[in-house]
Amino acid sequence: MTITIPPVVRLTDIGCTFGSVSAIKSVSLEIQRGEVVGLVGENGAGKSTIIKILAGIIPPSKGRIEINGIICSFRGPKDAFKAGIGVVHQEQSLFTNLTVAENIDQHRSGADWMSRIGLQRWSRVNRDATAALQKVGVKLDPKTYVRELSFIDRQMVEIARAVCIDPAVGGTPLVVLDEPTAILEPEETAVLEREIRNLKQFASVIFISHRLDEVLRICDRVIVMRSGEFILDKPSKDVTREELFSAMAGRHSQESQKGHARSPKADVAAIEVRELTRRGQYRNVSFAALPGQIVALVGSNGSGSDSVMRAMFGAEPHDGGEIKVDGRRVAGWSIPRAVKAGLAYVPAERKIEGMIGGFSAAHNVAMVHPGEAAIGPIRLPHLRRKVAQSWFNRLDVHPNNVVQPLVYFSGGNQQKVVLAKWLNSKHMKVFLLDHPLRGLDAGASETVNAQIRQACDSGAAVVLIPDTIEEALDLADKIIVLRDGEVSARYDMTIDSNLSVQDVLEKMV
Amino acid sequence: MNNSVKPDASAAVSPGSNSQSPVAGHFSHLAFWQAMGPFLVFAATVLTVSLVNPAFLGGTGIAIVTGAAASILLVALGQAMVLHIGSIDLSNAAIALLGAILMAMALPTFGIAGLIAVLVAVTFFGAVNGAIVAYCQVPSFALTLGMLGIFEAAALVTSGSETIYVTKNRELVTVLYHYRLAGVPLTFWMGVVVALLYWALLRFTSVGQGLTAIGKNEAGAIFAAVRTGWLKVLAFAISGFTAGLAGITIVAQAGSASASGLGSDLLLPGIAAALVGGTAISGGLTNPVSVIFGALTVAFVPIAVQAIGISAQAQSLVYGIFIIVVVVLTTTRSRDEIIK
């Protein structure tokens, strides 16, 4: 007698509408035991909505969800968890002030009467957490505080939390990884890839990423979403990167134009750091960026590259060495002074540092360099909207509504506004960008990269911390590799033009 | 206010942009309520009372309510500016009372110059608050709670625990209370003018934009080169200055000042008026014009409770419930926001 095992997940005709907008039209999906399914699509294609439906955060407007053969209707994330769906969300969602074990055990709070009245059996919490950590093959002390962990370790804890589900009804758990690699450095991504292969033995996985190569490498099957529909569903081995790209964007990939024909506009560095040192962060870092040049700072988390950049912008102090702007040494450096001197900085933490979400997009555009929207200290709202509108047209920002608070825009569109804020200055001298493409889809990434190149061509010196080494090789004229706070290699792309990812990676670790 | 969209502006946008997301629709609805809520609440309250007791608003009713609202309005405006940057000033009512006492002492000898000197002094008191908050990184709640005690003690000491009567030059200030324009005392008009000035400051200046940015996202403001330190000092200095103006209205109304007399209980009505006026306690959302209606509502409710004939014992109960309901109605919030 053969028993047919039901698929881990079967979605039938799922739709989801918000008001008059349908985020998901009508999708159906089956995921088998042990299958790794890649879900790709531009920002706003509906990937997050699918995930939220699976995670029990929002209910679908129509359709049926079956998990391990049982029809489910989730009233909240807890129900989804009980059914065996663990989600690692895009933004890290751990409580950094709690221990690893407490985080892993989070979903169980209130499961029995003791924890409902606030009592915990710590031995049980720690034992369960250890088991979960073992399951994903990570050696971590469950009693460490999450704030003490590195990014990759935190990601592992998130995964452990997602897989420690024991589906109440038995069956295979489903682990959803929503852009888990977006904030990871290349060598950490490798660790994660290994981890996902390990997960296959006892779970099914939905993997979301903007990096198509990665998706093709990791997943058994790839689904492309566009405008709330599945428009491609194929085994990874039968599909190419280009095919995915054109399915996602509805257009063809523009081969990255290598811009190494650029020549510096002057021989005095727009910005230079010399022997820059901050105890515990970085030591004796020296490099310079000429006007019209793109310098990439490459290094893994903890290499100190982000701290160096923040020091250059006056956002963090340094203990030794000097910063020179236009050949002149700066003293009493602060953000207002840096901005006055023509520096611009796009931080990696876009939502916290890069923008003011409660402000309208127009306010954000005109925040630092209001241009014609200002007469001295006076601000003119109608001209502010006009200035913002011209940037909206130039950068193709959606929705085309400059008075909407920026927090309601998608990540890619937010980043375009963040760029516009700095580009609205006619005198930008130095453009510092920390992970400018983080979490951006291919279309938005192209726009952002084009603007970076254009700023460079019009005479700004660009210092960039890229997401990937490929990005550095594509864009940069010079690459500075940092390891543990020290410069471990320097490449001039006009000379080392056949530099490979592997070469750079070796200097990073 | 400068962050919000006027209802007409968002209405003009909606038909043109077909790509509007549902959140945007929700948002323009919020913007409308943010702009109009406090006014509508006040209008509804007045309407209810005049239906129950039509005689009430005739004659001097308006003068009594606005006269009582003037000092609340000024304290609330200062509070709203501090709330706007996400801080709170628990000491501003005490500064108002100290200011009133100092003015009552200074008026006979120095006249107008005395008033100005006191205004400068209270502005400085506010700036000290701000400087400690900004540069010593003391939470404003804790600092101004302490300052509240200090200023109260200063008021007791300077007045010698007695009522200070303005023996000379009294008419210089009392005229503000007794002279009425459209049946409303000048003290209240002073509050209205200050509200309009603060509204313009927030909406049309870089300083106002910086203050709003701090309230909405301080880290974002720092990275946008906003000079957060001195803007915090400024917000608290504004609170001190406005409290000084509230001090003038106290002296104008009473012709005297004392540590336990008129104006000694302005702190909580001041905060209530700012909140009823739609100010978010988390910062970044302040419309000084709406605070006018907040102050009117807060001043009006105790009077209205009497006018409708609710027994004296139940008055605070009704007042308390009313304030909670109104704040529920007028506080601007979106569904995904976390309110602490």
Interface residues (C-beta under 8 A of the other chain):
Chain A: F18 G19 S20 V21 A315 I335 P336 A338 V339 K340 Y345 P347 E349 I352 E353 G354 M355 I356 G357 G358 F359 S360 H363 M367 V368 P370 A374 P377 I378 R379 L380 P381 H398 P399 N400 N401 V403 Q404 P405 Y408 K421
Chain B: N2 N3 V5 A9 S10 V13 S17 S19 Q20 S21 P22 V23 A24 G25 F27 R203 F204 T205 S206 V207 G208 Q209 T212 A213 K216 N217 A219 G220 A221 I222 F223 A224 A225 R227 G284 L285
